[in-house]
Amino acid sequence: MYTGIAKTRKRSIELHDIKAIRHYKTDNLRLAFARDMFLFSFFTQGMSFVDMSYLEKKDVANGHIIYRRKKTGQKIIIKLTEEIEEIIRRNPSNTQKYLLPIIGKENGKERNQKRYRQNEVNNNLKKISEELHLSKPLTMYVARHSWASLAYSNGVSLSTISHALGHDSEKTTLIYLKELDSAAIDIANKTVISLLGKE
C-alpha cells in the first residue's frame, strides 16, 4: 500500500510562454481583458483572482499596492511597476470602490460577479493558449504558479516566495514549484563535490 505523498500536478509554464502572452495582440476585448488579468496576476507576485477582484482603489498608495489576502489574512505589499500601472490604465473600473473591472456593481452580489468573471476569464485564457499553441491550457492559477517557479529557478529563496504569495506555510509554496530537472541536480551535486577539492 502506498503511503507517501502524491506529486501535485504542476501548473507553471516557461518564460517564453509568458513572453508570448505579454506580446499577444487581439481586437477581441474579452480576450484582451483575459490576457491583462493573467499578466496583472503575474506582475503582482502571483496575486490570486479573488484578491484581484476585491482590490480597492484605496489599496494603491505611495507607489505600492497594499492589501490583505482573503485566504490567509496576510498583509502583502507590492511595488507598483510600469507594467502594473499600464494594465490598470487599460482596464478602468466603473465602481467607486474597486480597482479592477471584475466586480462591476456594489450590490451585495459581488461574490457571484467574481465567480462569473473568473469563469469567463479562464475560458478566454484557454482560447489564448490554443491560439499561441502553448504546452498547457492557461488559467489564472497558471500565472500564480509560474511566477513562483520562475522566481525559484532564478535564485529567489523559498521563504521570500512564500511571503510574496501570502502563504502561511512553506509546504504550500513547494506545491507551486516545478521539480528541478535532473540536469540542474547534476550541476548542484558537482558543485557540492567540488567543495572537497582535489586530493
KOLMAR-553026 format. One record per residue: residue in three letters; x, y, z of N, C-alpha, C in turn. Coordinates in pm, 1 decimal. Layout:
BEGIN
ALA,X,Y,Z,X,Y,Z,X,Y,Z
...
// end
This chain:
BEGIN
MET,84.9,-120.2,0.0,0.0,0.0,0.0,88.7,125.6,0.0
TYR,57.5,220.2,-84.6,137.7,343.5,-96.4,95.6,442.4,10.8
THR,193.6,488.8,88.5,161.7,583.0,196.2,237.6,714.6,182.2
GLY,310.2,730.0,72.3,386.6,852.7,50.7,298.7,968.0,7.3
ILE,364.1,1080.0,-20.8,291.8,1199.8,-65.9,284.8,1198.3,-217.2
ALA,165.2,1206.2,-270.3,147.9,1206.1,-415.6,198.6,1336.9,-472.7
LYS,255.9,1331.4,-591.5,304.1,1452.3,-657.6,186.5,1535.9,-707.2
THR,192.4,1663.0,-679.0,88.8,1753.6,-726.4,120.8,1796.1,-869.0
ARG,18.6,1799.0,-953.1,38.9,1838.0,-1092.5,84.3,1984.2,-1098.3
LYS,195.2,2006.5,-1162.6,249.5,2141.7,-1172.8,175.1,2219.7,-1281.5
ARG,145.9,2343.7,-1251.3,66.3,2425.5,-1343.6,146.4,2537.5,-1407.1
SER,275.1,2544.1,-1380.3,353.2,2656.4,-1431.5,387.9,2637.7,-1578.8
ILE,415.9,2750.7,-1645.1,462.1,2749.5,-1783.7,598.0,2817.8,-1788.6
GLU,664.0,2805.7,-1903.3,800.6,2856.9,-1917.0,802.2,3007.0,-1947.7
LEU,919.8,3066.3,-1932.1,935.7,3209.7,-1954.2,897.0,3250.2,-2095.9
HIS,932.5,3169.5,-2195.7,899.6,3207.1,-2334.4,748.1,3209.2,-2356.3
ASP,673.9,3126.9,-2280.9,527.8,3129.6,-2290.0,471.4,3258.3,-2230.3
ILE,527.9,3300.1,-2117.2,485.5,3426.4,-2054.9,510.0,3543.0,-2150.8
LYS,625.4,3541.2,-2217.0,657.5,3647.7,-2312.8,559.0,3647.5,-2429.3
ALA,520.0,3528.3,-2474.5,423.4,3518.0,-2585.0,288.9,3577.2,-2544.0
ILE,248.1,3552.1,-2420.7,121.5,3607.5,-2370.3,131.7,3760.0,-2361.4
ARG,244.3,3807.8,-2313.1,263.3,3953.0,-2299.5,254.5,4022.5,-2434.7
HIS,304.1,3959.9,-2540.4,303.9,4020.9,-2672.7,182.4,3983.2,-2757.0
TYR,89.1,3911.2,-2696.1,-31.9,3868.3,-2768.0,-119.9,3989.7,-2800.3
LYS,-152.1,4006.0,-2927.1,-235.8,4117.3,-2971.2,-370.6,4063.8,-3020.4
THR,-476.8,4134.8,-2986.3,-609.3,4095.0,-3031.6,-702.2,4215.9,-3031.2
ASP,-800.3,4213.2,-3121.1,-904.3,4316.9,-3122.5,-1025.4,4273.9,-3040.5
ASN,-1023.5,4148.1,-2994.9,-1133.1,4096.4,-2913.8,-1116.8,4146.0,-2770.0
LEU,-1211.3,4226.7,-2724.4,-1198.5,4290.1,-2592.9,-1197.6,4189.5,-2478.4
ARG,-1273.7,4080.0,-2492.5,-1277.9,3978.4,-2386.2,-1145.1,3904.8,-2375.5
LEU,-1085.7,3874.1,-2491.5,-955.2,3807.3,-2491.2,-847.1,3901.0,-2437.3
ALA,-855.3,4028.0,-2474.0,-757.8,4126.5,-2425.8,-767.8,4142.2,-2274.0
PHE,-890.4,4140.6,-2223.5,-911.1,4151.6,-2078.7,-853.5,4029.3,-2006.2
ALA,-876.1,3911.1,-2062.0,-822.6,3788.4,-2002.1,-669.9,3792.6,-1999.7
ARG,-610.3,3834.6,-2111.1,-464.5,3849.1,-2116.5,-415.6,3944.4,-2007.8
ASP,-482.1,4058.6,-1994.1,-439.3,4159.0,-1897.3,-453.9,4109.2,-1753.5
MET,-559.5,4034.7,-1723.8,-578.0,3983.2,-1588.6,-471.6,3878.0,-1555.6
PHE,-436.5,3796.0,-1653.6,-328.9,3697.6,-1635.2,-197.9,3768.8,-1604.9
LEU,-166.4,3870.0,-1685.7,-41.1,3942.9,-1668.0,-40.8,4023.8,-1538.9
PHE,-156.2,4078.5,-1500.4,-164.5,4152.8,-1374.4,-128.7,4060.7,-1258.5
SER,-183.3,3939.6,-1259.6,-151.6,3842.5,-1155.9,-2.0,3811.9,-1155.1
PHE,53.0,3788.5,-1273.1,195.7,3755.7,-1283.9,282.4,3870.1,-1233.4
PHE,249.2,3993.6,-1273.2,329.9,4109.5,-1235.5,313.9,4147.0,-1087.6
THR,208.0,4097.6,-1023.3,185.4,4128.5,-881.2,215.5,4007.6,-793.6
GLN,325.9,3937.3,-827.1,374.3,3826.2,-744.1,273.8,3712.4,-736.2
GLY,200.7,3690.2,-846.5,105.4,3579.9,-848.4,-18.6,3606.5,-766.1
MET,-67.3,3730.3,-764.6,-188.3,3762.4,-688.5,-303.6,3673.5,-734.2
SER,-379.6,3620.2,-639.9,-491.8,3533.1,-674.5,-607.6,3614.4,-732.2
PHE,-694.2,3547.1,-807.5,-804.1,3618.3,-872.0,-900.1,3677.9,-769.9
VAL,-923.3,3606.4,-660.1,-1015.0,3659.8,-558.7,-959.1,3788.3,-498.6
ASP,-827.8,3793.2,-475.8,-768.2,3916.0,-421.6,-767.9,4028.1,-524.7
MET,-746.3,3993.8,-650.9,-757.5,4093.3,-757.8,-898.4,4151.6,-762.1
SER,-996.6,4065.6,-746.4,-1137.3,4107.2,-756.3,-1173.7,4210.3,-650.1
TYR,-1121.8,4190.9,-529.9,-1159.6,4276.9,-417.9,-1057.8,4387.0,-388.7
LEU,-956.9,4401.4,-475.1,-864.6,4513.7,-459.1,-941.6,4644.7,-466.5
GLU,-911.3,4735.3,-375.0,-979.8,4864.7,-374.7,-885.0,4975.7,-419.9
LYS,-944.5,5080.9,-470.1,-864.2,5193.4,-517.1,-777.7,5250.1,-404.2
LYS,-830.2,5245.5,-282.1,-754.2,5297.1,-167.7,-635.5,5207.6,-130.5
ASP,-631.8,5086.1,-188.2,-518.7,4995.4,-162.6,-392.5,5037.6,-237.7
VAL,-407.7,5132.9,-329.4,-292.7,5184.5,-405.4,-252.9,5318.8,-346.5
ALA,-134.4,5323.0,-288.4,-87.8,5447.3,-224.8,64.2,5448.3,-218.3
ASN,121.0,5565.7,-239.3,266.5,5585.6,-226.4,347.5,5486.3,-308.7
GLY,298.5,5461.1,-431.1,373.8,5376.3,-522.2,366.5,5227.3,-492.2
HIS,270.0,5186.7,-410.5,256.9,5046.3,-375.2,110.3,5001.4,-376.2
ILE,90.1,4871.0,-392.3,-39.4,4808.6,-365.3,-25.4,4738.8,-230.8
ILE,-113.3,4771.9,-137.0,-109.4,4711.6,-3.9,-246.3,4651.1,25.1
TYR,-249.6,4521.5,48.6,-376.7,4454.1,73.9,-356.3,4333.0,163.9
ARG,-466.6,4277.0,212.3,-460.3,4153.9,290.3,-525.9,4041.2,211.9
ARG,-459.5,3927.3,207.9,-512.4,3812.4,134.9,-643.3,3766.2,196.1
LYS,-741.1,3738.4,111.6,-869.9,3688.1,158.5,-853.0,3554.0,228.7
LYS,-763.7,3471.2,176.0,-749.5,3333.5,224.4,-677.5,3323.8,358.3
THR,-569.9,3399.3,374.6,-487.1,3385.2,494.9,-484.2,3510.2,582.9
GLY,-529.7,3623.2,530.4,-525.5,3747.5,607.4,-388.4,3812.2,611.3
GLN,-292.3,3751.0,541.0,-155.6,3804.3,542.0,-147.8,3934.4,463.7
LYS,-74.8,4029.7,518.1,-56.0,4159.6,452.5,48.8,4146.4,343.1
ILE,14.4,4194.1,223.9,105.0,4189.4,109.2,130.9,4331.5,61.2
ILE,257.2,4361.4,35.1,295.6,4492.6,-18.3,368.9,4470.6,-149.9
ILE,318.0,4531.8,-256.1,375.4,4515.1,-389.8,409.1,4652.4,-446.5
LYS,530.7,4668.3,-491.5,570.8,4795.1,-553.5,505.4,4806.9,-690.4
LEU,443.8,4921.8,-715.7,384.2,4946.6,-847.4,494.0,4956.6,-952.5
THR,475.6,4886.5,-1062.6,569.2,4895.8,-1174.6,495.1,4955.2,-1294.0
GLU,570.3,4991.6,-1395.6,507.5,5045.2,-1517.4,411.1,4944.0,-1577.3
GLU,449.0,4816.3,-1571.3,364.3,4710.9,-1629.6,229.5,4703.3,-1557.3
ILE,233.0,4709.9,-1424.9,109.2,4703.9,-1346.5,24.1,4827.2,-1372.7
GLU,86.9,4943.7,-1371.3,13.0,5069.3,-1392.1,-51.9,5072.9,-1530.4
GLU,18.0,5020.1,-1629.0,-36.0,5019.1,-1765.3,-162.5,4933.6,-1773.5
ILE,-162.1,4819.6,-1707.7,-279.7,4732.6,-1708.5,-396.5,4800.2,-1636.4
ILE,-369.0,4867.8,-1525.8,-474.4,4939.8,-1452.8,-534.7,5048.8,-1541.0
ARG,-448.9,5122.3,-1612.8,-497.5,5229.4,-1702.0,-583.3,5172.8,-1814.5
ARG,-543.3,5058.1,-1867.2,-617.9,4997.0,-1978.6,-752.3,4940.6,-1934.8
ASN,-765.0,4913.0,-1805.8,-885.1,4845.7,-1756.2,-944.7,4920.6,-1637.1
PRO,-1000.7,5039.9,-1663.0,-1056.2,5118.7,-1552.6,-1184.7,5056.7,-1497.1
SER,-1203.3,5069.7,-1368.0,-1324.5,5018.9,-1303.7,-1436.2,5122.0,-1312.9
ASN,-1559.3,5073.0,-1324.2,-1675.2,5162.5,-1327.2,-1726.7,5193.9,-1187.3
THR,-1670.9,5126.9,-1085.6,-1719.4,5148.0,-949.0,-1634.2,5251.7,-876.9
GLN,-1689.3,5305.1,-770.6,-1615.6,5399.7,-686.7,-1512.0,5327.3,-601.4
LYS,-1539.4,5199.1,-572.5,-1461.8,5125.1,-473.0,-1347.5,5042.3,-530.0
TYR,-1378.3,4961.7,-632.8,-1282.9,4858.7,-674.8,-1184.0,4909.3,-779.7
LEU,-1063.8,4853.1,-775.5,-956.3,4897.6,-863.7,-971.5,4842.3,-1005.3
LEU,-1005.5,4713.9,-1016.8,-1016.5,4647.7,-1147.0,-1162.6,4621.1,-1183.0
PRO,-1194.0,4617.1,-1313.5,-1333.7,4597.6,-1356.1,-1376.1,4449.9,-1355.6
ILE,-1357.3,4384.4,-1241.5,-1400.8,4246.1,-1226.3,-1539.9,4245.7,-1162.4
ILE,-1550.2,4314.9,-1051.0,-1681.2,4337.6,-988.9,-1733.7,4470.0,-1041.1
GLY,-1846.0,4463.8,-1112.7,-1897.2,4582.5,-1181.3,-1996.7,4664.6,-1102.7
LYS,-2058.7,4603.0,-1000.2,-2159.3,4673.9,-921.2,-2143.6,4639.0,-773.4
GLU,-2161.7,4740.7,-689.1,-2161.6,4718.2,-544.2,-2306.6,4696.2,-501.6
ASN,-2351.9,4571.9,-516.8,-2493.8,4543.1,-495.2,-2519.2,4424.3,-402.4
GLY,-2415.2,4384.0,-328.7,-2432.4,4270.4,-238.5,-2413.6,4135.4,-306.4
LYS,-2394.9,4136.8,-438.2,-2375.0,4011.9,-512.3,-2233.4,4005.2,-572.6
GLU,-2141.0,4067.4,-502.0,-2003.6,4073.6,-550.7,-1943.0,3934.7,-570.3
ARG,-1975.9,3843.9,-480.3,-1918.8,3709.0,-488.6,-1962.0,3638.8,-616.9
ASN,-2088.5,3654.5,-653.3,-2138.8,3594.7,-778.3,-2072.3,3658.4,-900.1
GLN,-2052.9,3789.2,-894.1,-1987.9,3859.2,-1004.5,-1843.9,3810.2,-1021.8
LYS,-1775.6,3793.0,-909.0,-1637.7,3744.2,-912.5,-1630.8,3606.1,-976.1
ARG,-1721.5,3517.0,-934.5,-1722.4,3379.8,-985.3,-1750.2,3377.4,-1136.2
TYR,-1846.2,3459.4,-1180.0,-1880.9,3465.9,-1322.2,-1761.8,3515.2,-1404.4
ARG,-1698.0,3620.4,-1356.1,-1585.1,3678.5,-1429.5,-1465.9,3584.1,-1432.7
GLN,-1444.6,3510.8,-1324.2,-1333.3,3416.1,-1320.1,-1353.4,3305.3,-1423.1
ASN,-1475.1,3253.3,-1432.9,-1505.3,3150.6,-1533.7,-1486.0,3205.3,-1674.2
GLU,-1533.6,3328.1,-1696.0,-1521.6,3391.5,-1827.0,-1374.3,3412.7,-1864.3
VAL,-1295.7,3463.4,-1769.2,-1153.5,3488.4,-1793.9,-1080.7,3357.2,-1822.7
ASN,-1106.7,3253.8,-1742.9,-1040.2,3124.8,-1764.4,-1075.7,3064.0,-1899.6
ASN,-1201.7,3076.5,-1939.8,-1242.5,3026.1,-2072.3,-1168.9,3098.8,-2184.4
ASN,-1153.4,3229.0,-2168.7,-1083.8,3307.3,-2271.4,-932.8,3283.7,-2268.3
LEU,-878.8,3254.3,-2151.1,-736.0,3219.1,-2142.9,-708.9,3088.2,-2216.6
LYS,-801.1,2995.7,-2208.8,-785.2,2869.3,-2282.5,-781.0,2895.6,-2433.2
LYS,-863.2,2989.5,-2479.0,-862.9,3025.6,-2621.4,-728.4,3087.1,-2660.7
ILE,-674.1,3169.9,-2572.0,-543.8,3231.6,-2599.2,-435.7,3123.9,-2606.7
SER,-438.9,3028.5,-2514.0,-336.9,2923.4,-2514.3,-345.0,2838.7,-2639.8
GLU,-466.1,2819.9,-2692.8,-482.2,2745.9,-2818.9,-425.3,2826.3,-2935.4
GLU,-454.2,2955.9,-2936.6,-402.7,3042.1,-3044.3,-250.3,3047.2,-3044.5
LEU,-192.5,3046.9,-2925.0,-46.7,3057.2,-2912.8,22.0,2920.8,-2912.1
HIS,-58.8,2814.0,-2918.1,-5.6,2676.4,-2918.4,82.5,2650.0,-2795.8
LEU,33.8,2691.2,-2679.0,108.4,2667.7,-2556.4,98.2,2521.3,-2514.9
SER,192.2,2477.9,-2433.3,200.5,2336.1,-2397.0,87.6,2292.4,-2304.8
LYS,24.5,2388.2,-2233.9,-86.7,2352.7,-2145.8,-189.1,2465.4,-2144.5
PRO,-315.0,2433.4,-2114.7,-418.7,2537.1,-2112.3,-391.2,2640.1,-2002.8
LEU,-418.6,2764.2,-2034.4,-398.9,2870.1,-1935.7,-519.8,2881.8,-1844.1
THR,-491.4,2911.4,-1717.1,-592.5,2954.8,-1621.3,-525.7,3062.0,-1535.5
MET,-603.3,3128.6,-1451.3,-544.3,3227.2,-1362.9,-445.9,3162.9,-1265.1
TYR,-470.0,3038.4,-1227.2,-376.6,2969.6,-1138.1,-238.6,2954.9,-1201.9
VAL,-234.7,2940.8,-1333.8,-107.8,2923.0,-1403.9,-18.2,3045.8,-1384.3
ALA,-77.0,3164.6,-1381.6,2.2,3286.7,-1360.3,69.3,3283.0,-1223.5
ARG,-4.3,3241.4,-1122.8,46.5,3235.6,-985.8,157.4,3130.4,-972.5
HIS,132.1,3012.4,-1025.6,231.2,2905.0,-1020.0,357.3,2941.9,-1098.9
SER,338.0,3005.3,-1214.3,452.1,3038.4,-1300.0,540.8,3143.2,-1234.4
TRP,481.3,3242.1,-1169.7,561.5,3343.0,-1100.4,648.7,3275.4,-994.6
ALA,589.6,3184.8,-918.1,663.8,3116.5,-812.5,777.2,3032.2,-870.0
SER,748.5,2957.9,-975.9,850.1,2870.0,-1034.9,965.0,2948.7,-1095.9
LEU,932.8,3056.5,-1167.0,1037.5,3136.9,-1228.8,1122.7,3208.3,-1123.5
ALA,1058.3,3253.2,-1016.4,1133.9,3316.7,-908.2,1230.8,3216.4,-845.6
TYR,1181.4,3096.3,-819.7,1263.2,2993.7,-754.8,1380.1,2950.4,-843.1
SER,1350.7,2932.9,-971.6,1456.0,2886.9,-1062.8,1560.6,2994.6,-1088.6
ASN,1529.4,3118.7,-1049.9,1625.5,3227.8,-1066.0,1685.4,3272.2,-932.6
GLY,1681.2,3182.4,-836.8,1755.9,3204.1,-713.3,1684.0,3273.4,-599.5
VAL,1554.3,3303.5,-615.3,1479.6,3365.3,-505.4,1452.7,3257.0,-400.8
SER,1472.8,3289.0,-275.1,1460.6,3188.4,-169.5,1315.8,3144.1,-150.3
LEU,1300.9,3022.4,-99.2,1168.2,2966.8,-73.5,1090.1,3052.9,24.7
SER,1158.1,3104.0,128.0,1089.2,3185.0,228.3,1038.0,3316.4,169.2
THR,1117.4,3375.9,78.7,1075.2,3500.9,13.7,955.0,3476.6,-76.4
ILE,959.5,3368.8,-153.4,847.1,3335.5,-242.2,721.9,3307.1,-160.6
SER,738.0,3233.9,-51.0,625.4,3201.0,35.6,559.0,3328.0,88.2
HIS,641.2,3424.4,130.4,587.7,3551.5,180.7,520.2,3630.2,68.6
ALA,582.5,3632.4,-49.2,526.7,3707.1,-162.9,390.1,3653.5,-203.2
LEU,372.6,3521.7,-194.8,245.6,3459.2,-232.0,141.6,3468.3,-120.8
GLY,185.2,3506.4,-1.2,91.8,3515.0,110.4,56.8,3379.8,168.5
HIS,147.8,3283.2,156.0,124.9,3150.7,213.3,153.3,3152.7,362.9
ASP,82.8,3069.6,437.7,111.1,3059.2,580.2,207.1,2944.5,610.2
SER,251.2,2874.9,505.2,345.3,2764.6,522.9,429.2,2747.4,397.0
GLU,558.8,2719.4,415.3,645.0,2694.4,300.1,608.5,2563.4,230.0
LYS,542.8,2473.3,303.5,497.7,2347.3,242.3,398.7,2376.6,129.7
THR,313.1,2475.1,151.7,218.0,2514.5,48.3,292.0,2568.7,-72.9
THR,396.0,2646.7,-48.2,473.4,2706.5,-157.4,539.8,2600.0,-243.6
LEU,587.6,2494.2,-179.2,654.8,2387.7,-252.8,564.6,2325.5,-359.1
ILE,434.1,2324.7,-334.0,339.0,2269.5,-431.3,344.5,2349.2,-561.2
TYR,371.9,2479.4,-548.6,372.2,2567.1,-664.3,495.9,2549.7,-751.7
LEU,600.8,2495.1,-692.7,729.0,2495.5,-761.8,748.0,2369.7,-844.1
LYS,785.4,2388.8,-967.2,809.5,2273.1,-1052.4,933.7,2199.5,-1004.6
GLU,938.1,2070.6,-1031.5,1050.9,1991.0,-986.5,1176.6,2029.3,-1064.3
LEU,1288.6,2029.6,-993.5,1416.8,2054.8,-1060.0,1445.6,1942.1,-1157.4
ASP,1489.2,1975.3,-1276.9,1522.0,1868.6,-1371.0,1655.1,1804.6,-1333.8
SER,1681.2,1689.1,-1388.7,1799.4,1611.9,-1348.9,1928.7,1685.4,-1380.4
ALA,1929.1,1766.0,-1487.1,2049.1,1840.9,-1523.7,2085.5,1939.9,-1412.6
ALA,1984.3,2006.6,-1358.6,2009.7,2103.0,-1250.7,2062.5,2031.9,-1126.5
ILE,2008.2,1913.0,-1099.8,2053.7,1834.7,-984.5,2197.8,1788.9,-1005.4
ASP,2231.4,1748.0,-1128.0,2367.9,1705.9,-1159.6,2466.8,1819.2,-1134.1
ILE,2428.9,1939.2,-1176.6,2516.1,2056.0,-1156.8,2532.6,2085.0,-1007.9
ALA,2421.6,2075.6,-933.4,2426.9,2100.6,-789.0,2519.9,2000.8,-720.6
ASN,2509.1,1874.1,-760.0,2592.7,1771.0,-698.9,2740.3,1794.7,-731.7
LYS,2766.4,1830.7,-856.1,2904.4,1857.7,-898.0,2963.2,1973.7,-817.6
THR,2880.7,2074.9,-792.8,2925.2,2190.9,-715.8,2961.3,2150.4,-573.4
VAL,2873.6,2068.3,-513.3,2898.5,2024.9,-375.7,3026.0,1940.5,-367.3
ILE,3041.3,1846.7,-460.0,3160.3,1759.6,-460.3,3287.3,1841.1,-480.4
SER,3278.6,1945.0,-564.4,3397.0,2027.1,-593.6,3446.4,2101.2,-470.1
LEU,3359.5,2117.8,-370.4,3399.0,2186.4,-247.9,3507.8,2110.7,-173.5
LEU,3511.8,1977.3,-196.5,3611.7,1894.9,-129.9,3750.8,1917.8,-187.8
GLY,3754.6,1963.7,-312.3,3882.7,1986.7,-377.9,3947.7,1856.1,-421.1
LYS,4058.7,1868.8,-489.2,4133.7,1750.7,-537.3,4232.9,1705.4,-429.9
GLU,4245.0,1573.2,-414.0,4343.5,1520.5,-317.0,4478.0,1506.5,-385.2
// end
